Amino acid sequence: MRRKNWRLVLAGAFLIAVAAGFFLFMLTMVPRSNDPAEMMRTVGQVSGAATGLAIVLILFGLIGKKA
């Protein structure tokens, strides 16, 4: 039987929330940017990478370790 690692699951959920918050916060700065399209492309890549890492953390946490 495998035990779920809830610390990894919670860390992944927290990282998803932080990535979403970062994306939404950076949306407020777009009007003041010299190149808004490039700025949002970069912000989207960073948020997407953080979300992808968070999903992997959640999956590993739900798979768990041997008891």
N, C-alpha and C positions, 0 to 999 in steps of 0.2 A: 504494500500500500504506500502511496506517495503522500507526503504532507505538503500542502500549499505554502508558499513563502509569501505571506501577506505583506511583508515589508516591501518586496519588489512590486507587488500589485499596487500598493498605495503610492510608492515612489513614481510609478508609471502614470497613475492617474493625476498626481500632482504635476508631473512634467507636461502632461497634455493641457492642464489648466494654465500653466505658466506660458506655454507656447501660444495658446489661444489669446491670452491676455496681452502678450507681446505683440501679436499680429494686430489686435484691435487697437492697442495703444499707438502703434506705428501708423495706423490709418489716419489718426488725427494730425500727424506731421506731414502728410502728403502734400497739402496745399502750399506749404512753405518750402518744398524741395525744388531744387533746380531741375532735376530729372525724375519726376514722380514715377514713371513707368519702370525705370531701372531700380529705383528704391524699393518699389513693391515687389519686383522680381526677386531681389536679394532677400527681403523680409520673408517672402513666401518660401524661398528655399530653406532659410534657417528654421522657420516654423515647421516646415514639412520634415526636415531632418530630425528635429527635436520630437515631433509627434511619432515618427517612425521608430526612433529609439525607445520612446515610451511604450509603444505597442509591443516591441520585443521584450521589454522589461515585464510587462503584464503577462505575456505568454509564458515566459520563463517562470514567473511567479506562480502562475496557475498550473504549470506542469509539475512544479515542486521538486522535492528531493526524496530519496528513499528514506524511510523511517528506520 
